[in-house]
Amino acid sequence: MRLSGFITCIVLALCGSTAAAAPATPPSPLDVYQELFVRVESQSLFSDDKTFADAEPRQNPAAILAAYRAHVPRDRAELAAFVAAHFDLPHDGAVQPAEPSASCALKEHIARLWTALQRPPTVPAPGSSALAFAFPHVIPGGRFRELYYWDSYFTALGLVRDGHTDIVQDMVAGFAALIARYGHIPNGTRTYYLSRSQPPVFFLMVGLLDPTDPAQAYAAWLPALRAEHAYWMSGERSLAVGTAAAHVVRLADGALLNRYWDARDTPRDEAYRKDVAVAQRTQRPAAEVYRDIRAAAESGWDFSSRWFADGRHLQTIETTAIVPVDLNSLLYGLEQAIALGCARVHDSGCETEFTQRMAARRAAIERYLWNVKAHCYFDYQWRRGEPTRRLSAATLYPLFVGAAVPQHAAAVAEVVERRLVKSGGLVTTARHTGQQWDAPNGWAPLQWIAVDALSRYGLRDDARSLACRWLLTVERTYDVEHRLVEKYDVETRRPGGGGEYPLQDGFGWTNGVTRALLDQYPDCK
């Protein structure tokens, strides 16, 4: 195996067998530039807060901060001149392989996009917020110039179908290296993403490396899988009933489930101005608001009515008080992957432990997240001890990982068909709030989760219908605009909107999911 030597190095690092200690977590741009960073963002020097967070300094950052303090710019114009003199600003990632062509079929266009979105190994410039990544990889595109965690699995679905399993291997190896270095896979490969992760889909990427025998792939990457699980379960042993620590919540009956969490409680570097504005609209301590905003960013659903106490407004965000369906389903899948990998290497103690963990998590999902009256899975507000009762596409995740009993799967399918399936695909939630992870938007990863979930439980007609609705939506936009975008309005079958930034082209996970579904459903009309 081409990566066998590297896998051995990662295994040694994860097992603590290397002599070198793990490096300290590098500071984010807010930590480095302090009042200079705050002023640049507060005065809206750039339309996108992420621009300055991604800028590369032309000299030592400490020297830049000292120069700023020695001669503080008097106004916005002087501040802009100071930044221009001391920083190189980023450019958006290229997303088109060439001039768009009406004669280029969608599948061919996606195949050409992989080259446009592929990046060489990342060697950060001194003082940059970029994290080192030792392998070639594929980025989403647009303002997302770096590698992102959960995007990468859905991107990989298309990469393997276009013959790029080698790139997927590289991305898996790179993610394992991040686990070895930092203890987890960060949200993205930037210093300002290190305080959180994203939905734990690493095991799904690993499974793509050997689709006919995924247990063999799990066995090969077992130390990385176990280390990621340890990150999500950190603090579980000493946790009292009715309390939480980091990502873990111990519920009233002693059951353990998980929540999204971020180790920091400051405004996000990449959205500083927006986060401060949200905190100013509440009466809550700002640190609590920032933590909940960051936790929602870890979920990937930033932002959605799923996380809002009133179901409508961002300033009521309470992400850390919510036990989410999707996260706990994915952790069930991770535990299953570890159990299978342990069985393959004949580690009976590990196999027993993770089989028991799976069973306990599945029971807790059914007890706390399944709603008998609504016939679907809801997120759970653990502080109040009640379901949120807000339907979202996350209700399909227990089916996706095989954790649902057949009668519950059938009930979920009926509810989803009635309330979330639209003419252009699966809508994210049933609520229109202006947030991008609410109606009317549909997202490629959720279409894949839904189609795969329905297929797993034998609901093949429902799966095909949903896949075809999505493919026709993507193709309709491509035929008119010759591009793929990050999200779509599935109610009107056009490019989506809402959220913190303009609609982005590219787009990694749209390309990947669309390419995979084109293979599975070639006759959609």
C-alpha positions as CSV (number, residue, x, y, z in Angstrom):
1,M,0.0,0.0,0.0
2,R,1.4,3.4,-1.1
3,L,0.8,5.0,2.3
4,S,1.8,2.1,4.5
5,G,4.9,3.8,5.8
6,F,3.0,7.0,6.6
7,I,0.3,5.0,8.4
8,T,2.9,3.5,10.6
9,C,4.2,6.9,11.5
10,I,0.7,8.1,12.4
11,V,0.0,5.0,14.4
12,L,3.2,5.6,16.4
13,A,2.3,9.2,17.0
14,L,-1.2,8.4,18.1
15,C,-0.1,5.7,20.4
16,G,2.3,8.1,22.1
17,S,5.4,6.2,20.9
18,T,7.2,9.2,19.4
19,A,9.7,11.1,21.5
20,A,8.6,14.5,20.4
21,A,5.8,16.2,22.3
22,A,2.8,17.5,20.4
23,P,3.3,21.2,19.5
24,A,1.4,23.9,21.3
25,T,-1.8,25.1,19.7
26,P,-0.8,28.0,17.5
27,P,-2.5,31.4,18.2
28,S,-5.3,32.7,16.0
29,P,-5.0,36.1,14.2
30,L,-7.1,37.7,17.0
31,D,-4.5,36.4,19.6
32,V,-1.6,37.6,17.5
33,Y,-2.7,41.1,16.4
34,Q,-5.0,41.9,19.4
35,E,-6.3,45.5,19.1
36,L,-5.1,45.8,15.5
37,F,-7.2,42.8,14.5
38,V,-10.2,44.2,16.5
39,R,-9.9,47.6,14.8
40,V,-9.6,46.2,11.3
41,E,-12.7,44.1,11.7
42,S,-14.7,46.6,13.7
43,Q,-14.2,49.3,11.0
44,S,-15.2,46.9,8.2
45,L,-12.0,47.4,6.3
46,F,-13.0,44.4,4.2
47,S,-16.5,43.2,3.3
48,D,-15.7,39.7,4.4
49,D,-14.3,39.3,7.9
50,K,-12.4,36.3,6.7
51,T,-10.2,38.3,4.4
52,F,-8.0,39.8,7.2
53,A,-8.0,36.5,9.1
54,D,-6.4,34.9,6.1
55,A,-3.9,37.6,5.3
56,E,-0.2,36.8,5.3
57,P,2.1,39.2,7.2
58,R,5.1,40.7,5.3
59,Q,7.3,40.7,8.4
60,N,7.3,39.3,11.9
61,P,3.8,39.7,13.4
62,A,5.2,41.0,16.7
63,A,7.0,43.7,14.8
64,I,3.8,44.6,12.9
65,L,1.9,45.0,16.2
66,A,4.7,47.1,17.7
67,A,4.7,49.3,14.6
68,Y,0.9,49.8,14.9
69,R,1.2,50.7,18.6
70,A,4.0,53.1,18.0
71,H,2.0,55.1,15.4
72,V,-1.7,54.2,15.7
73,P,-3.5,55.2,12.5
74,R,-5.7,58.2,13.0
75,D,-8.5,57.2,10.7
76,R,-9.9,54.5,8.4
77,A,-7.7,55.6,5.4
78,E,-4.5,55.4,7.5
79,L,-5.6,52.0,8.8
80,A,-6.1,50.7,5.3
81,A,-2.7,52.0,4.3
82,F,-1.1,50.4,7.3
83,V,-2.7,47.0,6.4
84,A,-1.8,47.3,2.8
85,A,1.9,48.0,3.7
86,H,2.2,45.1,6.1
87,F,0.0,42.3,4.7
88,D,-0.6,40.3,1.6
89,L,-4.3,39.7,1.1
90,P,-5.8,36.4,0.0
91,H,-7.5,35.6,-3.3
92,D,-10.6,33.5,-3.6
93,G,-9.9,29.9,-4.7
94,A,-10.4,29.4,-8.5
95,V,-13.5,27.3,-9.3
96,Q,-13.7,27.2,-13.1
97,P,-11.5,24.8,-15.1
98,A,-11.8,27.1,-18.1
99,E,-14.4,29.4,-19.5
100,P,-17.9,27.9,-18.8
101,S,-19.2,26.1,-21.8
102,A,-22.8,25.3,-22.7
103,S,-21.6,22.2,-24.6
104,C,-19.8,20.6,-21.6
105,A,-22.0,18.0,-19.9
106,L,-22.4,18.2,-16.2
107,K,-20.4,15.1,-15.4
108,E,-17.6,16.3,-17.6
109,H,-17.6,19.7,-16.0
110,I,-17.3,18.1,-12.5
111,A,-14.4,16.0,-13.7
112,R,-12.6,19.1,-14.8
113,L,-13.4,21.0,-11.6
114,W,-11.3,18.6,-9.6
115,T,-8.1,20.0,-11.1
116,A,-9.3,23.5,-10.5
117,L,-10.0,22.8,-6.8
118,Q,-7.0,20.6,-6.0
119,R,-4.2,22.2,-4.0
120,P,-0.7,21.0,-3.3
121,P,0.6,20.4,0.2
122,T,0.2,23.5,2.4
123,V,3.4,25.0,3.7
124,P,2.2,28.0,5.7
125,A,4.1,31.3,5.2
126,P,5.6,32.6,8.5
127,G,2.9,34.2,10.6
128,S,0.0,32.9,8.4
129,S,-3.2,31.5,9.9
130,A,-2.9,28.5,7.5
131,L,-2.1,25.1,9.1
132,A,0.4,22.8,7.5
133,F,-1.1,19.9,5.5
134,A,1.4,17.5,4.0
135,F,-0.6,16.1,1.2
136,P,-2.5,17.3,-2.0
137,H,-6.1,18.0,-1.2
138,V,-9.4,19.4,-2.7
139,I,-10.9,22.6,-1.3
140,P,-14.6,23.7,-1.5
141,G,-13.9,26.8,-3.6
142,G,-14.6,30.6,-3.4
143,R,-13.9,32.1,0.0
144,F,-13.2,28.6,1.4
145,R,-9.5,28.5,0.3
146,E,-8.5,25.8,2.8
147,L,-9.5,22.2,3.6
148,Y,-12.7,21.7,5.6
149,Y,-13.4,18.6,7.6
150,W,-16.9,17.4,6.9
151,D,-17.0,18.9,3.4
152,S,-14.2,16.5,2.5
153,Y,-16.2,13.3,2.9
154,F,-18.9,14.5,0.5
155,T,-16.3,15.8,-1.9
156,A,-14.6,12.4,-1.8
157,L,-17.7,10.7,-2.9
158,G,-17.2,12.2,-6.3
159,L,-13.4,12.0,-6.3
160,V,-13.4,8.2,-6.0
161,R,-16.0,7.9,-8.8
162,D,-13.7,10.0,-11.1
163,G,-10.7,7.8,-10.3
164,H,-9.0,10.0,-7.7
165,T,-8.9,7.5,-4.8
166,D,-5.2,8.5,-4.4
167,I,-6.3,12.1,-3.5
168,V,-8.8,10.7,-1.0
169,Q,-6.0,8.5,0.5
170,D,-3.9,11.7,0.8
171,M,-6.7,13.6,2.5
172,V,-7.3,10.7,5.0
173,A,-3.6,10.6,5.8
174,G,-3.5,14.3,6.3
175,F,-6.5,14.2,8.6
176,A,-4.9,11.5,10.6
177,A,-1.8,13.7,10.9
178,L,-3.9,16.5,12.2
179,I,-5.3,14.2,14.8
180,A,-1.8,13.2,15.8
181,R,-0.7,16.8,16.0
182,Y,-3.7,18.4,17.7
183,G,-5.8,15.6,19.1
184,H,-8.7,16.2,16.6
185,I,-9.5,17.2,13.1
186,P,-10.2,21.0,13.2
187,N,-13.2,22.6,11.5
188,G,-10.7,23.7,8.7
189,T,-7.0,24.1,8.2
190,R,-6.7,27.5,9.8
191,T,-5.4,28.4,13.3
192,Y,-8.7,30.1,14.1
193,Y,-10.5,26.7,13.5
194,L,-8.5,24.7,16.0
195,S,-10.8,25.3,19.0
196,R,-13.5,23.1,17.4
197,S,-14.0,20.2,15.0
198,Q,-16.9,19.4,12.7
199,P,-19.3,16.5,12.3
200,P,-17.2,13.3,12.8
201,V,-17.2,11.8,9.3
202,F,-13.6,10.7,9.2
203,F,-14.7,7.0,9.5
204,L,-16.8,7.5,6.4
205,M,-13.9,8.8,4.5
206,V,-11.8,5.9,5.7
207,G,-14.5,3.5,4.5
208,L,-14.2,4.9,1.0
209,L,-10.7,3.6,0.8
210,D,-11.9,0.0,0.7
211,P,-15.6,-0.1,-0.2
212,T,-15.7,-3.9,-0.5
213,D,-14.1,-4.4,2.9
214,P,-14.4,-1.3,5.0
215,A,-13.4,-3.2,8.2
216,Q,-9.9,-3.6,6.7
217,A,-9.7,0.2,6.2
218,Y,-10.9,0.8,9.7
219,A,-8.3,-1.6,11.0
220,A,-5.5,0.3,9.1
221,W,-6.6,3.6,10.6
222,L,-7.7,2.3,13.9
223,P,-5.5,4.5,16.1
224,A,-6.7,7.7,14.4
225,L,-10.4,6.6,14.7
226,R,-9.9,5.8,18.4
227,A,-8.1,9.1,19.0
228,E,-10.9,11.1,17.4
229,H,-13.5,9.2,19.5
230,A,-11.5,10.1,22.7
231,Y,-11.6,13.8,21.7
232,W,-15.4,13.7,21.5
233,M,-15.8,11.8,24.7
234,S,-13.2,13.8,26.8
235,G,-14.5,14.3,30.3
236,E,-17.0,11.5,30.3
237,R,-15.5,9.6,33.3
238,S,-16.0,12.3,36.0
239,L,-19.2,13.7,34.7
240,A,-22.1,14.0,37.1
241,V,-25.7,13.3,36.2
242,G,-27.4,16.3,34.6
243,T,-24.2,18.1,33.7
244,A,-22.0,18.5,30.7
245,A,-18.2,18.8,30.0
246,A,-16.9,19.9,26.6
247,H,-18.8,17.7,24.1
248,V,-20.3,15.2,26.5
249,V,-23.6,15.3,28.4
250,R,-24.7,12.9,31.1
251,L,-28.5,12.8,31.1
252,A,-30.9,12.3,34.0
253,D,-30.7,8.5,33.9
254,G,-26.9,8.5,33.5
255,A,-26.9,7.9,29.8
256,L,-24.1,9.7,27.8
257,L,-24.8,11.6,24.6
258,N,-23.0,14.4,22.9
259,R,-23.3,18.0,22.0
260,Y,-21.4,20.5,19.8
261,W,-18.9,22.6,21.7
262,D,-16.0,25.0,21.1
263,A,-13.1,25.5,23.4
264,R,-13.2,29.3,23.0
265,D,-15.8,31.9,24.0
266,T,-14.7,34.9,21.9
267,P,-16.0,36.2,18.6
268,R,-14.9,34.0,15.7
269,D,-11.9,35.5,13.9
270,E,-13.5,34.8,10.5
271,A,-16.8,36.5,11.5
272,Y,-15.7,38.9,14.3
273,R,-17.9,41.9,13.4
274,K,-21.0,39.7,12.9
275,D,-20.6,37.8,16.2
276,V,-20.1,41.1,18.2
277,A,-23.3,42.4,16.7
278,V,-25.3,39.3,17.7
279,A,-24.0,39.5,21.3
280,Q,-25.0,43.1,21.5
281,R,-28.6,42.3,20.8
282,T,-28.9,40.0,23.8
283,Q,-29.0,40.4,27.6
284,R,-26.9,37.2,28.1
285,P,-23.2,37.3,28.9
286,A,-21.4,37.8,25.6
287,A,-19.1,34.8,26.3
288,E,-22.1,32.4,26.4
289,V,-23.4,33.8,23.1
290,Y,-20.0,33.4,21.4
291,R,-19.6,29.9,22.7
292,D,-23.0,28.9,21.3
293,I,-22.3,30.6,17.9
294,R,-19.0,28.7,17.7
295,A,-20.6,25.4,18.7
296,A,-23.1,26.0,15.8
297,A,-20.2,26.5,13.5
298,E,-18.8,23.1,14.6
299,S,-22.1,21.5,13.6
300,G,-21.7,22.7,10.1
301,W,-25.3,24.1,10.3
302,D,-24.3,27.7,10.8
303,F,-26.9,28.9,11.2
304,S,-30.2,27.2,11.6
305,S,-33.4,27.4,13.7
306,R,-32.4,24.1,15.2
307,W,-30.1,26.1,17.5
308,F,-32.4,29.0,18.4
309,A,-34.4,29.0,21.7
310,D,-37.3,30.8,20.0
311,G,-36.9,28.9,16.7
312,R,-36.5,32.2,14.8
313,H,-33.7,34.5,15.9
314,L,-30.0,34.1,16.0
315,Q,-29.6,36.1,19.2
316,T,-31.5,33.3,21.0
317,I,-28.9,30.7,20.0
318,E,-28.4,27.9,22.6
319,T,-26.4,25.3,20.7
320,T,-24.5,23.9,23.8
321,A,-27.9,23.2,25.5
322,I,-28.9,20.9,22.6
323,V,-28.1,17.2,22.1
324,P,-28.3,16.8,18.3
325,V,-29.6,13.9,16.3
326,D,-26.9,14.1,13.6
327,L,-23.8,14.2,15.9
328,N,-24.9,11.3,18.1
329,S,-25.8,9.2,15.0
330,L,-22.4,9.8,13.5
331,L,-20.7,8.9,16.8
332,Y,-22.7,5.7,16.7
333,G,-21.3,5.1,13.3
334,L,-17.7,5.9,14.5
335,E,-18.1,3.4,17.4
336,Q,-19.3,0.8,15.0
337,A,-16.3,1.4,12.7
338,I,-13.9,1.1,15.7
339,A,-15.6,-2.2,16.8
340,L,-15.2,-3.6,13.3
341,G,-11.6,-2.5,13.1
342,C,-10.8,-4.0,16.5
343,A,-12.4,-7.2,15.5
344,R,-10.3,-7.3,12.3
345,V,-7.1,-7.0,14.4
346,H,-8.3,-9.4,17.0
347,D,-8.5,-6.9,19.8
348,S,-11.4,-8.5,21.7
349,G,-11.3,-6.0,24.6
350,C,-11.6,-3.1,22.2
351,E,-14.3,-4.8,20.2
352,T,-16.3,-5.5,23.3
353,E,-16.0,-2.0,24.6
354,F,-17.1,-0.3,21.4
355,T,-19.9,-2.8,20.8
356,Q,-21.2,-1.9,24.2
357,R,-20.8,1.8,23.5
358,M,-22.8,1.4,20.3
359,A,-25.6,-0.4,22.1
360,A,-25.8,2.2,24.9
361,R,-25.8,5.1,22.4
362,R,-28.4,3.5,20.3
363,A,-30.6,3.0,23.3
364,A,-30.1,6.6,24.4
365,I,-30.9,7.9,20.9
366,E,-34.2,6.0,20.9
367,R,-35.0,7.1,24.5
368,Y,-34.2,10.8,24.2
369,L,-34.3,11.7,20.5
370,W,-37.1,9.5,19.1
371,N,-40.5,11.3,19.4
372,V,-43.4,8.9,19.6
373,K,-46.1,11.5,18.8
374,A,-44.3,13.2,15.9
375,H,-42.9,9.9,14.4
376,C,-39.5,11.4,13.9
377,Y,-36.2,12.1,15.7
378,F,-35.9,15.5,17.3
379,D,-32.9,17.2,18.9
380,Y,-33.1,17.3,22.8
381,Q,-32.8,20.4,25.0
382,W,-30.9,18.7,27.8
383,R,-31.0,21.6,30.3
384,R,-34.8,21.7,30.1
385,G,-35.2,18.0,29.7
386,E,-37.4,18.2,26.6
387,P,-37.3,17.7,22.8
388,T,-36.9,20.8,20.7
389,R,-39.8,19.6,18.5
390,R,-38.3,21.3,15.4
391,L,-38.2,19.0,12.4
392,S,-35.1,19.0,10.3
393,A,-33.2,16.9,7.8
394,A,-31.2,15.6,10.7
395,T,-34.0,13.2,11.5
396,L,-32.6,11.0,8.8
397,Y,-29.2,10.5,10.4
398,P,-30.2,7.5,12.6
399,L,-31.3,5.8,9.3
400,F,-28.0,6.7,7.6
401,V,-25.9,4.9,10.2
402,G,-28.3,2.0,10.7
403,A,-29.3,2.9,14.2
404,A,-33.1,3.1,13.6
405,V,-35.4,0.2,14.0
406,P,-37.3,-0.5,10.7
407,Q,-40.7,0.8,11.9
408,H,-39.1,4.1,13.0
409,A,-37.3,4.3,9.6
410,A,-40.6,3.9,7.8
411,A,-42.3,6.5,10.0
412,V,-39.4,9.0,9.4
413,A,-39.6,8.5,5.6
414,E,-43.4,9.3,5.7
415,V,-42.9,12.5,7.7
416,V,-39.9,13.6,5.5
417,E,-41.9,13.0,2.3
418,R,-44.8,15.0,3.7
419,R,-43.0,17.9,5.2
420,L,-39.4,18.2,3.9
421,V,-39.4,16.9,0.3
422,K,-39.9,19.7,-2.2
423,S,-39.9,19.9,-6.0
424,G,-36.1,20.4,-6.0
425,G,-35.0,18.1,-3.3
426,L,-34.8,17.8,0.5
427,V,-35.3,21.1,2.4
428,T,-33.1,21.6,5.4
429,T,-35.8,22.5,7.9
430,A,-39.5,23.5,7.6
431,R,-38.9,27.1,8.8
432,H,-38.1,30.2,6.8
433,T,-35.8,32.4,8.9
434,G,-33.3,33.9,6.4
435,Q,-30.6,31.6,7.8
436,Q,-28.9,29.5,5.2
437,W,-29.5,26.2,7.0
438,D,-33.3,26.7,7.0
439,A,-35.9,26.6,4.3
440,P,-35.9,27.1,1.4
441,N,-32.4,25.8,1.1
442,G,-31.3,22.3,0.3
443,W,-27.6,21.2,0.7
444,A,-25.8,18.5,-1.1
445,P,-24.6,16.6,2.0
446,L,-28.1,16.3,3.4
447,Q,-29.4,15.0,0.0
448,W,-26.7,12.3,0.2
449,I,-27.5,11.4,3.8
450,A,-31.2,11.2,2.9
451,V,-30.8,9.1,-0.2
452,D,-28.4,6.7,1.4
453,A,-30.6,6.5,4.5
454,L,-33.7,5.6,2.6
455,S,-31.9,3.1,0.5
456,R,-30.4,1.4,3.5
457,Y,-33.9,0.6,4.8
458,G,-35.2,-0.6,1.4
459,L,-37.1,2.5,0.6
460,R,-35.6,2.6,-2.9
461,D,-38.4,4.4,-4.7
462,D,-38.3,7.2,-2.2
463,A,-34.5,7.4,-2.5
464,R,-34.6,7.5,-6.3
465,S,-37.3,10.2,-6.3
466,L,-35.3,12.4,-4.0
467,A,-32.1,11.9,-5.9
468,C,-33.7,12.8,-9.1
469,R,-35.3,16.0,-7.7
470,W,-31.9,17.1,-6.6
471,L,-30.1,16.2,-9.8
472,L,-32.6,18.1,-11.9
473,T,-32.2,21.2,-9.6
474,V,-28.4,21.1,-10.0
475,E,-28.7,20.5,-13.8
476,R,-31.2,23.3,-14.2
477,T,-28.8,25.9,-12.7
478,Y,-25.9,24.4,-14.6
479,D,-27.7,24.6,-17.9
480,V,-28.5,28.3,-17.3
481,E,-25.4,29.5,-15.5
482,H,-22.8,26.8,-16.2
483,R,-21.7,26.5,-12.5
484,L,-22.3,24.5,-9.4
485,V,-23.0,26.3,-6.1
486,E,-22.8,25.5,-2.4
487,K,-26.6,25.4,-1.8
488,Y,-29.9,25.5,-3.7
489,D,-33.4,26.8,-3.1
490,V,-35.2,23.5,-3.5
491,E,-38.6,25.1,-3.4
492,T,-38.1,27.1,-6.6
493,R,-35.2,25.1,-8.0
494,R,-32.6,27.9,-8.3
495,P,-29.4,28.9,-6.5
496,G,-29.8,29.3,-2.7
497,G,-29.3,32.3,-0.5
498,G,-29.3,33.6,3.1
499,G,-26.5,33.4,5.7
500,E,-23.4,35.4,6.5
501,Y,-21.8,35.6,3.1
502,P,-22.7,35.6,-0.6
503,L,-23.4,32.4,-2.4
504,Q,-20.2,30.6,-3.3
505,D,-19.3,28.8,-6.5
506,G,-17.2,25.7,-6.7
507,F,-18.3,23.7,-5.0
508,G,-16.6,20.7,-3.5
509,W,-19.4,18.9,-1.8
510,T,-22.0,19.8,-4.5
511,N,-19.6,18.3,-7.1
512,G,-19.0,15.2,-5.0
513,V,-22.6,14.4,-4.2
514,T,-23.9,15.2,-7.6
515,R,-21.2,13.1,-9.3
516,A,-22.0,10.1,-7.0
517,L,-25.8,10.4,-7.6
518,L,-25.3,10.7,-11.4
519,D,-23.7,7.3,-11.2
520,Q,-26.4,5.8,-9.0
521,Y,-29.3,7.3,-10.9
522,P,-28.2,7.8,-14.5
523,D,-31.8,7.8,-15.9
524,C,-33.3,10.7,-13.9
525,K,-35.5,12.8,-16.2
